[in-house]
Amino acid sequence: MAKDSHYIKTTGDGSHTVFSRGFDQHFHNPNGAIAESRHVFFEESGLLTAIQSKSHLNIAETGFGTGLNLLLLCEYMNKLNCRVTIRYFAAEGYPLQPEVVEQLNYHHYLDLSEQLPHPSGWFKNLKSGWNLKTITPRIKLLLFVGEFDEWQMEPESIDYFFHDPFSIDVNPEGWTKSLFSRLRSFARHDALLATYAAATRARAAMAAAGWQLAGAPGAMGKREMTVASPDEKQLKGFKMLNTQRLKERYYQEFADKE
Ligand SMILES: C[S@@+](CC[C@H](N)C(=O)[O-])C[C@H]1O[C@@H](n2cnc3c(N)ncnc32)[C@H](O)[C@@H]1O
C-alpha cells in the first residue's frame, strides 16, 4: 500500500488522527492525539519553560505528519504571550494532501490566535527538499520533504528534537544508530530530544549514537517515554538509564538487524 495513502480517525479525547495505510499505523495514540502530543513534546521536555525564557530556539521534528506539534507550539506561544523566535525544522517523506489536513478538527480543541491561517496552507505547493513558510511573525517552518536519512542541518544548531516516526516495528529506519548519530551531530551540547518510544532497541540505538538517556512517565496509558541529551546534566530530575549497558546491548543484539 502506498505510504501517502491516509484516512482520518477520531481518538479518545475527541481529536482526530490520521491512519497511514502504507505503514499500517495511526499517527498518534488512539487514546488521545492532542493529549499525547502535549505530554510528550511540551510538558515532559521542558520546552514550555524554554519558550518563556529564551530569545531564540531551533526545534527539529522527525515526522511532520499532520503538523499538530507545530500547531500546539503556536497555541502555547499565543497563550503564554511568548517573545521567543523559533525556527521549526521538520522532515517528512510523505506529506499529507491539503484536502486531508482541511478536515482535521484540531482548531476545535486548541486556543489559537484568530490571525493564524488554517494549517492546510502549510501543505500546499510543497516541493522535494526544503520548503520555507512563515507561520507567525515569530515562527518560521523549514519543512524538508524527503527521507529522514537525506535530511541535512547545520551542525550543533538544534535545541529541541521532537522524534516522532512510527513505531520501530513498522518504521525501523526512524530508529537506527545512523539516524540518531546524524541527529546528534545537529544537536547543541544542551539539546533535549523527546520521543514517545521506550523500546529497548530504540534506546540502545540512541545510546550507541552518543545520546545520554532517561525515562519519563508515558502518555495515555503508556508506561514510559524517553528523553535524551548529549549532556547528562540536562536530564536532571528524570529517571537516568544505564547508557553504557544500552550501548553494549546495541552491539550485542541489535547492530546487525539495521
Ligand atoms: C507518527 S507520524 C508523525 C506524526 C506527526 N508528528 C503529527 O503530529 O502528526 C510519522 C511520520 O513520519 C513520516 N515518515 C516515516 N518514515 C519516514 C522516512 N523514512 N522519511 C521521512 N518521513 C518518514 C510518515 O510519513 C509520518 O508522517
The ligand as a Gaussian input file, in Angstrom:
#p B3LYP/6-31G(d) Opt

LIG

0 1
 C        3.833000       9.105000      13.671000
 S        3.748000      10.051000      12.210000
 C        4.158000      11.675000      12.728000
 C        3.062000      12.377000      13.420000
 C        3.275000      13.869000      13.462000
 N        4.382000      14.252000      14.308000
 C        1.987000      14.559000      13.840000
 O        1.912000      15.144000      14.935000
 O        1.043000      14.471000      13.055000
 C        5.299000       9.619000      11.405000
 C        5.574000      10.435000      10.165000
 O        6.879000      10.098000       9.702000
 C        6.861000      10.009000       8.285000
 N        7.946000       9.091000       7.885000
 C        8.068000       7.787000       8.198000
 N        9.224000       7.270000       7.715000
 C        9.851000       8.281000       7.080000
 C       11.108000       8.392000       6.412000
 N       11.922000       7.335000       6.281000
 N       11.464000       9.579000       5.903000
 C       10.632000      10.669000       6.010000
 N        9.415000      10.623000       6.648000
 C        9.030000       9.441000       7.172000
 C        5.484000       9.484000       7.974000
 O        5.094000       9.799000       6.657000
 C        4.614000      10.167000       9.027000
 O        4.096000      11.382000       8.567000

